[in-house]
Amino acid sequence: MELAITEHGERIGSLTMEQDGLFWKFLCHIDLDREQIRRIFVIHQWSVEYLGIPDEKGMLEAKIPRCHLPDGAEAALAVRHPRGPWLPWCGTLEGVSVNEAFFRNDSGTIKLALPQQEALKFPAWVEDMTTQEVYGMQTAALKLTQDGRLPLKEKENGGITDEEAKEMDCIVSDDLLPDDAPADDGRGSEWAEEADRSDL
């Protein structure tokens, strides 16, 4: 399997991944600005694994236990900042593609820190974001749910969320539907009308 290695949303190299017994084996190759010191991370959903730093030729070989990424990697990132509590991340959040972000687990929730250009992709949540400095960069931080979803927002439809509105629609629709008529009630049956005639 081959993935693009991206930095700030741009492809700078490639990574191949193959199974090697109980391990994933990675071979990374940086094509651009090889003299820059970068750290390579691989990502699957909200799991992030550090692979290492490519050499002066832009090459890096690494192995990690398969149990760390049971389903393999779906993205590879190159970053220039040091390792720390904030992990680099990219992926899809509620159908919106995020090219660059950072996250950390914060009291049972996921705190996501977005650079300005990425934060603008979520206009409905901008007012809920707080300023957060991450590795010397100003970001907009937002708390996600424990499973990594955007927090529900109250709408103008009476102050209920979209999910609650959908549930209410289902309840109302079900209440309006008539109960199934019993098979022998005779409604709509010509045979039943004939049976009620006194001359038969």
VEXLOTI-692069 format. One line per 10 residues: number of its first residue (from 1); their letters; for each residue x, y, z of C-alpha. Coordinates in Angstrom, 1 decimal. Example, Ala and Ser with C-alpha at 12.3 -4.5 7.8 and 13.67 -1.06 7.14 Angstrom:
<recs>
1 = as = 12.3/-4.5/7.8  13.7/-1.1/7.1;
</recs>
This chain:
<recs>
1 = melaitehge = 0.0/0.0/0.0  1.3/3.5/-0.9  0.4/6.8/0.7  1.4/10.4/0.0  3.4/12.1/2.8  1.9/15.6/3.2  3.1/18.7/4.9  0.7/21.7/5.3  -1.6/19.9/2.9  1.0/19.5/0.1;
11 = rigsltmeqd = 2.6/16.2/-1.1  6.3/16.1/-0.3  7.0/12.4/-0.6  5.6/8.9/-0.5  5.3/6.0/2.0  4.8/2.3/1.4  3.4/0.0/4.1  3.4/-3.7/4.1  2.7/-6.4/6.7  5.8/-8.1/8.3;
21 = glfwkflchi = 4.6/-10.7/10.7  3.3/-8.9/13.8  4.5/-5.6/12.5  3.8/-3.0/9.9  6.9/-2.1/7.9  7.2/1.4/6.5  9.5/2.8/3.9  9.4/6.6/3.5  10.9/8.8/0.8  11.0/12.6/1.0;
31 = dldreqirri = 11.2/14.3/-2.4  11.3/18.0/-1.5  13.6/20.0/0.8  15.4/16.9/2.1  17.7/19.0/4.2  14.8/20.0/6.5  14.5/18.0/9.7  11.0/16.4/9.7  9.2/13.9/11.8  7.0/11.4/10.1;
41 = fvihqwsvey = 3.7/10.3/11.6  1.1/7.8/10.3  -2.6/8.1/11.1  -5.8/6.1/11.2  -8.8/8.0/12.5  -7.7/9.2/15.9  -4.7/6.9/16.3  -1.3/8.4/15.5  2.0/6.7/15.4  5.5/8.2/15.2;
51 = lgipdekgml = 7.9/6.6/12.7  11.0/8.8/13.0  13.2/11.3/11.1  14.3/10.7/7.5  18.0/10.8/6.8  19.9/13.3/4.6  18.7/11.4/1.5  15.1/11.7/2.6  14.8/8.0/3.4  13.3/6.4/6.5;
61 = eakiprchlp = 12.6/2.7/7.4  10.5/1.9/10.4  8.4/-0.8/12.0  5.5/-0.6/14.5  3.4/-3.4/16.0  0.3/-4.1/14.0  -1.8/-3.9/17.2  -1.0/-0.1/17.3  -2.8/0.4/14.0  -4.9/-2.7/13.4;
71 = dgaeaalavr = -6.4/-1.4/10.2  -3.2/0.1/8.9  -2.6/3.8/8.1  -4.8/6.0/6.0  -2.6/9.1/6.0  1.0/10.2/6.5  2.2/13.6/7.8  5.6/15.3/7.9  6.0/18.0/10.6  8.9/20.1/11.7;
81 = hprgpwlpwc = 7.9/20.8/15.3  9.3/18.7/18.2  7.3/15.8/19.7  5.0/16.8/22.5  1.5/16.4/23.9  -0.2/17.7/20.7  -0.3/15.0/18.0  -0.4/16.0/14.3  -3.6/15.0/12.6  -5.4/15.1/9.2;
91 = gtlegvsvne = -8.5/13.4/8.1  -12.2/13.9/7.6  -14.4/15.4/10.3  -18.2/15.2/9.7  -17.6/15.0/6.0  -15.1/17.9/5.9  -11.6/17.3/4.8  -8.9/18.7/7.3  -5.4/18.9/5.8  -3.6/20.0/9.0;
101 = affrndsgti = -4.5/20.0/12.7  -3.3/18.9/16.1  -5.2/17.0/18.8  -4.8/15.7/22.3  -7.0/13.8/24.7  -8.4/16.2/27.3  -10.4/14.7/30.2  -12.2/12.1/28.2  -12.8/14.3/25.2  -10.7/15.1/22.1;
111 = klalpqqeal = -9.4/18.7/21.9  -8.7/19.6/18.3  -6.5/22.6/17.4  -7.0/24.0/13.9  -4.9/26.5/12.0  -7.0/29.5/10.8  -7.6/28.3/7.3  -8.8/24.9/8.6  -11.0/26.5/11.3  -12.9/28.5/8.7;
121 = kfpawvedmt = -14.2/25.2/7.3  -16.4/24.9/10.4  -18.2/28.3/10.6  -21.1/27.0/12.8  -18.5/26.2/15.6  -16.2/29.2/15.3  -17.9/30.9/18.3  -17.2/27.8/20.4  -13.5/27.8/19.6  -10.8/29.2/21.9;
131 = tqevygmqta = -7.3/30.5/21.0  -4.7/27.8/21.6  -0.9/28.1/21.1  0.5/24.8/19.7  4.2/24.6/19.0  4.5/28.4/18.6  1.5/28.6/16.3  -1.8/30.3/17.1  -4.7/27.9/16.5  -8.4/27.7/17.2;
141 = alkltqdgrl = -9.2/24.8/19.6  -12.5/23.0/19.8  -13.6/20.2/22.1  -15.0/17.2/20.3  -17.0/14.3/21.7  -15.3/11.3/23.1  -15.6/9.4/19.8  -14.2/12.4/17.8  -17.4/14.1/16.5  -18.3/17.7/16.5;
151 = plkekenggi = -20.4/18.8/19.5  -24.1/19.1/18.8  -25.4/22.7/18.1  -28.7/24.1/19.1  -30.8/25.3/16.1  -33.5/27.8/15.8  -36.2/25.2/15.6  -37.3/25.6/19.2  -33.8/25.1/20.7  -33.4/21.4/19.9;
161 = tdeeakemdc = -30.7/19.7/18.0  -30.9/18.2/14.6  -30.8/14.7/16.0  -33.6/15.4/18.4  -35.7/16.9/15.6  -35.2/13.8/13.5  -36.3/11.6/16.3  -39.4/13.8/16.9  -40.2/13.6/13.2  -40.1/9.8/13.3;
171 = ivsddllpdd = -42.4/9.8/16.4  -45.0/12.2/14.8  -44.9/10.3/11.5  -45.5/7.0/13.3  -48.4/8.4/15.3  -50.1/9.7/12.2  -50.1/6.4/10.5  -53.3/4.3/11.0  -53.0/0.9/12.7  -53.1/-2.0/10.3;
181 = apaddgrgse = -56.8/-3.1/9.9  -57.6/-6.6/11.0  -57.9/-9.1/8.1  -61.6/-9.8/8.8  -63.0/-6.3/9.3  -64.7/-6.4/5.9  -63.7/-2.8/5.0  -63.4/-2.4/1.2  -64.6/-5.9/0.5  -67.4/-6.6/-1.9;
191 = waeeadrsdl = -67.8/-10.1/-0.5  -68.6/-8.6/3.0  -71.2/-6.3/1.5  -72.9/-9.3/-0.3  -72.9/-11.3/2.9  -74.9/-8.6/4.7  -77.8/-8.6/2.2  -81.1/-10.0/3.6  -82.1/-11.5/0.3  -79.3/-14.0/0.2;
</recs>
